[in-house]
Amino acid sequence: MKYFIDHKKKRIHHSSHAGTQCDFFDTPIQKREFTTNLSYVTKLEREEHYAKCPHCRELLSSSS
């Protein structure tokens, strides 16, 4: 799975579900990152207090 990391707001998005409700458009390009590394995402959540985007999670659970 691909993840989109918003380092400005410390939010983790599922890149295929990220949209306007996620509110990342004011985040500068330098503060955005894409990754497929689940270990890295987990580390950001546990150690850096990043949160998964509730809008992406909602879309992901409804598409399952």
PyMOL commands that place a pseudoatom at each C-alpha (Angstrom):
pseudoatom trace, name=CA, resn=MET, resi=1, chain=A, elem=C, hetatm=0, pos=[0.000, 0.000, 0.000]
pseudoatom trace, name=CA, resn=LYS, resi=2, chain=A, elem=C, hetatm=0, pos=[1.192, 3.530, -0.748]
pseudoatom trace, name=CA, resn=TYR, resi=3, chain=A, elem=C, hetatm=0, pos=[1.150, 6.160, 1.961]
pseudoatom trace, name=CA, resn=PHE, resi=4, chain=A, elem=C, hetatm=0, pos=[1.279, 9.929, 1.703]
pseudoatom trace, name=CA, resn=ILE, resi=5, chain=A, elem=C, hetatm=0, pos=[2.903, 11.547, 4.734]
pseudoatom trace, name=CA, resn=ASP, resi=6, chain=A, elem=C, hetatm=0, pos=[2.046, 15.139, 5.652]
pseudoatom trace, name=CA, resn=HIS, resi=7, chain=A, elem=C, hetatm=0, pos=[4.934, 16.204, 7.878]
pseudoatom trace, name=CA, resn=LYS, resi=8, chain=A, elem=C, hetatm=0, pos=[3.432, 19.649, 8.541]
pseudoatom trace, name=CA, resn=LYS, resi=9, chain=A, elem=C, hetatm=0, pos=[0.280, 18.248, 10.159]
pseudoatom trace, name=CA, resn=LYS, resi=10, chain=A, elem=C, hetatm=0, pos=[1.814, 14.913, 11.199]
pseudoatom trace, name=CA, resn=ARG, resi=11, chain=A, elem=C, hetatm=0, pos=[-0.844, 12.972, 9.334]
pseudoatom trace, name=CA, resn=ILE, resi=12, chain=A, elem=C, hetatm=0, pos=[-0.615, 9.712, 7.374]
pseudoatom trace, name=CA, resn=HIS, resi=13, chain=A, elem=C, hetatm=0, pos=[-2.861, 9.289, 4.345]
pseudoatom trace, name=CA, resn=HIS, resi=14, chain=A, elem=C, hetatm=0, pos=[-3.537, 6.315, 2.107]
pseudoatom trace, name=CA, resn=SER, resi=15, chain=A, elem=C, hetatm=0, pos=[-2.405, 7.857, -1.161]
pseudoatom trace, name=CA, resn=SER, resi=16, chain=A, elem=C, hetatm=0, pos=[-5.162, 6.215, -3.212]
pseudoatom trace, name=CA, resn=HIS, resi=17, chain=A, elem=C, hetatm=0, pos=[-7.838, 7.692, -0.887]
pseudoatom trace, name=CA, resn=ALA, resi=18, chain=A, elem=C, hetatm=0, pos=[-6.375, 11.135, -0.126]
pseudoatom trace, name=CA, resn=GLY, resi=19, chain=A, elem=C, hetatm=0, pos=[-8.663, 13.933, -1.240]
pseudoatom trace, name=CA, resn=THR, resi=20, chain=A, elem=C, hetatm=0, pos=[-9.960, 17.402, -0.505]
pseudoatom trace, name=CA, resn=GLN, resi=21, chain=A, elem=C, hetatm=0, pos=[-11.422, 16.431, 2.900]
pseudoatom trace, name=CA, resn=CYS, resi=22, chain=A, elem=C, hetatm=0, pos=[-7.925, 15.494, 4.080]
pseudoatom trace, name=CA, resn=ASP, resi=23, chain=A, elem=C, hetatm=0, pos=[-6.885, 19.173, 4.192]
pseudoatom trace, name=CA, resn=PHE, resi=24, chain=A, elem=C, hetatm=0, pos=[-3.270, 18.855, 3.034]
pseudoatom trace, name=CA, resn=PHE, resi=25, chain=A, elem=C, hetatm=0, pos=[-3.320, 21.378, 0.205]
pseudoatom trace, name=CA, resn=ASP, resi=26, chain=A, elem=C, hetatm=0, pos=[-1.627, 24.108, 2.272]
pseudoatom trace, name=CA, resn=THR, resi=27, chain=A, elem=C, hetatm=0, pos=[1.246, 21.769, 3.183]
pseudoatom trace, name=CA, resn=PRO, resi=28, chain=A, elem=C, hetatm=0, pos=[4.394, 22.761, 1.247]
pseudoatom trace, name=CA, resn=ILE, resi=29, chain=A, elem=C, hetatm=0, pos=[5.808, 20.193, -1.182]
pseudoatom trace, name=CA, resn=GLN, resi=30, chain=A, elem=C, hetatm=0, pos=[8.964, 19.945, 0.976]
pseudoatom trace, name=CA, resn=LYS, resi=31, chain=A, elem=C, hetatm=0, pos=[6.820, 18.698, 3.862]
pseudoatom trace, name=CA, resn=ARG, resi=32, chain=A, elem=C, hetatm=0, pos=[5.133, 15.925, 1.792]
pseudoatom trace, name=CA, resn=GLU, resi=33, chain=A, elem=C, hetatm=0, pos=[6.460, 12.413, 1.343]
pseudoatom trace, name=CA, resn=PHE, resi=34, chain=A, elem=C, hetatm=0, pos=[5.290, 9.214, -0.343]
pseudoatom trace, name=CA, resn=THR, resi=35, chain=A, elem=C, hetatm=0, pos=[6.287, 5.771, 0.890]
pseudoatom trace, name=CA, resn=THR, resi=36, chain=A, elem=C, hetatm=0, pos=[5.326, 2.112, 0.744]
pseudoatom trace, name=CA, resn=ASN, resi=37, chain=A, elem=C, hetatm=0, pos=[7.365, 1.275, 3.857]
pseudoatom trace, name=CA, resn=LEU, resi=38, chain=A, elem=C, hetatm=0, pos=[4.895, 0.116, 6.524]
pseudoatom trace, name=CA, resn=SER, resi=39, chain=A, elem=C, hetatm=0, pos=[7.652, -0.087, 9.170]
pseudoatom trace, name=CA, resn=TYR, resi=40, chain=A, elem=C, hetatm=0, pos=[8.438, 3.585, 8.618]
pseudoatom trace, name=CA, resn=VAL, resi=41, chain=A, elem=C, hetatm=0, pos=[4.756, 4.527, 8.870]
pseudoatom trace, name=CA, resn=THR, resi=42, chain=A, elem=C, hetatm=0, pos=[4.405, 2.538, 12.091]
pseudoatom trace, name=CA, resn=LYS, resi=43, chain=A, elem=C, hetatm=0, pos=[7.512, 4.222, 13.512]
pseudoatom trace, name=CA, resn=LEU, resi=44, chain=A, elem=C, hetatm=0, pos=[6.076, 7.667, 12.736]
pseudoatom trace, name=CA, resn=GLU, resi=45, chain=A, elem=C, hetatm=0, pos=[2.864, 6.722, 14.552]
pseudoatom trace, name=CA, resn=ARG, resi=46, chain=A, elem=C, hetatm=0, pos=[4.559, 5.287, 17.626]
pseudoatom trace, name=CA, resn=GLU, resi=47, chain=A, elem=C, hetatm=0, pos=[7.598, 7.504, 18.050]
pseudoatom trace, name=CA, resn=GLU, resi=48, chain=A, elem=C, hetatm=0, pos=[6.670, 10.782, 16.371]
pseudoatom trace, name=CA, resn=HIS, resi=49, chain=A, elem=C, hetatm=0, pos=[2.940, 10.808, 17.240]
pseudoatom trace, name=CA, resn=TYR, resi=50, chain=A, elem=C, hetatm=0, pos=[1.688, 10.965, 13.666]
pseudoatom trace, name=CA, resn=ALA, resi=51, chain=A, elem=C, hetatm=0, pos=[-1.976, 10.064, 13.183]
pseudoatom trace, name=CA, resn=LYS, resi=52, chain=A, elem=C, hetatm=0, pos=[-3.733, 8.253, 10.383]
pseudoatom trace, name=CA, resn=CYS, resi=53, chain=A, elem=C, hetatm=0, pos=[-6.100, 10.507, 8.478]
pseudoatom trace, name=CA, resn=PRO, resi=54, chain=A, elem=C, hetatm=0, pos=[-9.694, 9.803, 9.563]
pseudoatom trace, name=CA, resn=HIS, resi=55, chain=A, elem=C, hetatm=0, pos=[-11.022, 10.586, 6.069]
pseudoatom trace, name=CA, resn=CYS, resi=56, chain=A, elem=C, hetatm=0, pos=[-8.706, 8.080, 4.368]
pseudoatom trace, name=CA, resn=ARG, resi=57, chain=A, elem=C, hetatm=0, pos=[-9.458, 5.429, 7.000]
pseudoatom trace, name=CA, resn=GLU, resi=58, chain=A, elem=C, hetatm=0, pos=[-13.178, 5.969, 6.509]
pseudoatom trace, name=CA, resn=LEU, resi=59, chain=A, elem=C, hetatm=0, pos=[-12.878, 5.535, 2.730]
pseudoatom trace, name=CA, resn=LEU, resi=60, chain=A, elem=C, hetatm=0, pos=[-10.576, 2.543, 3.117]
pseudoatom trace, name=CA, resn=SER, resi=61, chain=A, elem=C, hetatm=0, pos=[-12.974, 0.721, 5.460]
pseudoatom trace, name=CA, resn=SER, resi=62, chain=A, elem=C, hetatm=0, pos=[-15.969, 1.385, 3.206]
pseudoatom trace, name=CA, resn=SER, resi=63, chain=A, elem=C, hetatm=0, pos=[-14.167, -0.013, 0.160]
pseudoatom trace, name=CA, resn=SER, resi=64, chain=A, elem=C, hetatm=0, pos=[-13.198, -3.284, 1.888]
for i in range(1, 64): cmd.bond("trace and resi %d" % i, "trace and resi %d" % (i + 1))
show_as sticks, trace
zoom trace
